[in-house]
Amino acid sequence: MRLSLKTAPSALPLDWSTEVKGHLRLDSDDEQDRVLNVLVPAARTWAESATGRQLITATWQMFLGYFPSDNACPIRLPKPPLQSVTHVKYYDSNGVQQTWASANYTVTAPAGEKCGGGFILPKATVSYPTAYGPPYEIEVEFVAGHGADASSVPGLLKAGMLLLVGELFERREEAIVGTIITRVPVAARDLILPFLWEQP
């Protein structure tokens, strides 16, 4: 399985004026560009990598070599929370790409801040298509994320990212002489741990 980001998020998971600026105790916007273009994206990448989640709405493509051999086995989708499945495409025995009709499968998208991953399963009277395997791939395009902007991101995830942004803002060097170096602030890590999700 491999993933490809098709449409990146159109917003950051932290808002400058209502969250970041106050957290950093800044009186001006002089540091805004650096914080929003470097530090907040770094915190977002860390949070998403650590939890396996998608914070702000994005479109992903997942590529598989084969459909499951058992119709009772779902196609599990990463990057929860799942919002929707755009399409499932595969190659037939003639090497022609086909779209598996959405009427043939159900999409389960668990809800909630700490939800698990969504999945696709054939309907009771339907089987997975017969697909031609590698070098061709099955393509599943889906939309995932907590929402379109920072207001949709769970508070604990925001708190963890804000702690990391504050740490990166205050400590601009790799190391400070006479201190113990911690790669990721423990408090920030502990805040996001309840959101950890690993694909089965």
C-alpha positions as CSV (number, residue, x, y, z in Angstrom):
1,M,0.0,0.0,0.0
2,R,1.2,3.5,-0.8
3,L,-0.4,6.9,-0.2
4,S,-0.3,10.1,-2.3
5,L,-1.6,13.5,-1.3
6,K,-3.8,14.8,-4.1
7,T,-5.3,17.9,-2.6
8,A,-3.5,19.5,0.4
9,P,-5.3,21.2,3.3
10,S,-6.3,24.8,2.5
11,A,-5.8,26.0,6.1
12,L,-3.5,25.5,9.1
13,P,-4.7,23.6,12.2
14,L,-3.9,26.6,14.4
15,D,-5.2,30.2,14.1
16,W,-2.7,33.0,14.4
17,S,-4.8,35.7,15.9
18,T,-6.9,33.7,18.4
19,E,-4.5,30.9,19.3
20,V,-0.8,31.2,18.3
21,K,-0.1,34.9,18.9
22,G,-1.6,34.8,22.4
23,H,0.2,31.5,23.3
24,L,3.5,33.0,22.3
25,R,2.7,36.2,24.1
26,L,3.5,38.4,21.2
27,D,2.5,42.1,21.0
28,S,3.0,42.4,17.3
29,D,2.7,40.5,14.0
30,D,6.5,40.7,13.3
31,E,7.0,37.0,13.7
32,Q,3.8,35.9,12.0
33,D,5.3,34.8,8.7
34,R,8.0,32.6,10.3
35,V,5.7,31.1,12.8
36,L,2.9,30.3,10.3
37,N,5.2,29.2,7.4
38,V,7.7,27.1,9.4
39,L,6.7,26.4,13.0
40,V,3.0,25.6,12.7
41,P,3.5,23.4,9.7
42,A,6.3,21.6,11.6
43,A,3.9,21.1,14.6
44,R,1.1,19.9,12.3
45,T,3.5,17.3,10.6
46,W,4.6,16.1,14.0
47,A,1.0,15.7,15.3
48,E,-0.2,14.0,12.1
49,S,2.8,11.6,12.0
50,A,2.5,10.8,15.7
51,T,-1.2,10.1,15.7
52,G,-1.7,8.8,12.1
53,R,-4.6,11.3,11.7
54,Q,-5.5,14.0,9.2
55,L,-6.1,17.3,11.0
56,I,-7.5,19.6,8.2
57,T,-9.5,18.3,5.3
58,A,-7.4,16.8,2.4
59,T,-7.8,14.4,-0.5
60,W,-5.7,11.3,-0.6
61,Q,-5.1,8.5,-3.0
62,M,-4.3,5.0,-1.7
63,F,-2.9,2.5,-4.1
64,L,-3.2,-1.3,-3.5
65,G,-1.8,-4.3,-5.4
66,Y,-4.9,-6.4,-5.0
67,F,-8.4,-6.4,-3.6
68,P,-8.9,-8.6,-0.4
69,S,-9.3,-12.2,-1.2
70,D,-12.3,-12.6,1.2
71,N,-15.4,-10.4,0.6
72,A,-15.7,-10.2,4.4
73,C,-12.4,-8.4,4.7
74,P,-12.7,-4.6,4.4
75,I,-10.4,-2.2,2.6
76,R,-9.2,-0.1,5.5
77,L,-8.5,3.6,4.9
78,P,-5.8,5.5,6.8
79,K,-5.8,9.1,8.0
80,P,-8.9,9.2,10.1
81,P,-11.4,10.7,10.4
82,L,-12.7,9.6,7.0
83,Q,-15.2,12.0,5.4
84,S,-16.0,10.3,2.1
85,V,-14.7,8.0,-0.6
86,T,-14.5,9.6,-4.1
87,H,-13.9,6.5,-6.1
88,V,-12.4,3.0,-6.3
89,K,-10.7,2.3,-9.6
90,Y,-9.0,-0.9,-10.8
91,Y,-7.6,-2.5,-14.0
92,D,-9.5,-5.4,-15.6
93,S,-7.9,-8.4,-17.4
94,N,-7.4,-6.3,-20.5
95,G,-5.4,-3.6,-18.7
96,V,-8.3,-1.1,-19.0
97,Q,-9.0,1.1,-15.9
98,Q,-12.5,0.6,-14.6
99,T,-14.5,2.4,-11.8
100,W,-16.1,0.1,-9.2
101,A,-19.7,1.4,-8.9
102,S,-20.3,3.0,-5.5
103,A,-23.7,1.1,-5.4
104,N,-21.6,-2.1,-5.0
105,Y,-20.0,-1.2,-1.6
106,T,-20.6,0.5,1.7
107,V,-18.4,3.1,3.2
108,T,-18.1,3.2,7.0
109,A,-16.8,6.4,8.4
110,P,-16.6,6.4,12.3
111,A,-17.3,9.7,13.9
112,G,-15.9,11.5,16.9
113,E,-12.7,13.3,17.9
114,K,-10.8,10.0,18.6
115,C,-12.5,7.8,16.0
116,G,-10.8,4.9,14.3
117,G,-10.2,4.6,10.5
118,G,-13.0,4.2,8.0
119,F,-13.3,1.2,5.6
120,I,-15.0,-0.1,2.4
121,L,-16.8,-3.4,2.2
122,P,-18.7,-5.0,-0.6
123,K,-22.5,-5.2,-0.1
124,A,-24.0,-8.6,0.9
125,T,-24.7,-9.8,-2.6
126,V,-21.5,-8.3,-4.2
127,S,-17.9,-9.5,-4.5
128,Y,-14.8,-7.5,-5.0
129,P,-14.0,-7.0,-8.7
130,T,-11.6,-9.2,-10.5
131,A,-8.6,-7.0,-10.9
132,Y,-5.4,-7.3,-12.8
133,G,-2.6,-7.0,-10.3
134,P,0.9,-5.4,-10.4
135,P,2.3,-3.5,-12.3
136,Y,-1.2,-2.0,-12.2
137,E,-2.7,-0.7,-9.0
138,I,-6.1,-0.3,-7.4
139,E,-6.7,3.3,-6.7
140,V,-8.9,4.4,-3.8
141,E,-9.4,8.2,-3.6
142,F,-10.8,9.5,-0.3
143,V,-11.3,12.7,1.7
144,A,-10.2,12.8,5.3
145,G,-9.8,15.3,8.1
146,H,-11.5,16.8,11.2
147,G,-12.7,19.8,9.2
148,A,-11.9,22.6,6.8
149,D,-10.2,24.9,9.3
150,A,-8.6,25.3,12.7
151,S,-12.0,25.5,14.5
152,S,-12.6,21.8,13.7
153,V,-9.4,20.5,15.3
154,P,-9.8,18.9,18.7
155,G,-8.6,21.0,21.6
156,L,-6.0,18.5,23.0
157,L,-4.3,18.2,19.6
158,K,-4.2,22.0,19.4
159,A,-2.8,22.3,22.9
160,G,0.0,19.8,22.0
161,M,0.9,21.6,18.9
162,L,0.9,25.0,20.7
163,L,3.3,23.6,23.2
164,L,5.6,22.4,20.5
165,V,5.3,25.7,18.6
166,G,6.2,27.5,21.8
167,E,9.2,25.3,22.3
168,L,10.5,25.8,18.8
169,F,9.9,29.5,19.0
170,E,11.9,29.9,22.2
171,R,14.7,27.5,21.4
172,R,16.1,28.4,18.0
173,E,19.2,26.2,18.2
174,E,19.6,22.4,18.3
175,A,21.1,22.4,21.8
176,I,21.6,24.8,24.7
177,V,24.8,24.3,26.8
178,G,24.1,23.1,30.3
179,T,20.6,21.7,29.6
180,I,19.1,18.3,29.0
181,I,17.8,18.0,25.4
182,T,14.4,16.5,24.8
183,R,13.5,16.0,21.2
184,V,9.7,16.5,21.7
185,P,8.4,18.1,24.9
186,V,6.9,15.4,27.1
187,A,3.8,17.4,27.9
188,A,3.1,18.0,24.2
189,R,3.5,14.3,23.4
190,D,1.2,13.3,26.3
191,L,-1.6,15.6,25.1
192,I,-1.8,14.0,21.7
193,L,-1.4,10.4,22.8
194,P,-5.1,9.8,23.3
195,F,-5.5,10.4,19.5
196,L,-3.0,7.8,18.5
197,W,-4.3,5.6,15.7
198,E,-2.5,2.7,14.0
199,Q,-3.9,1.0,10.9
200,P,-4.5,-2.7,11.7
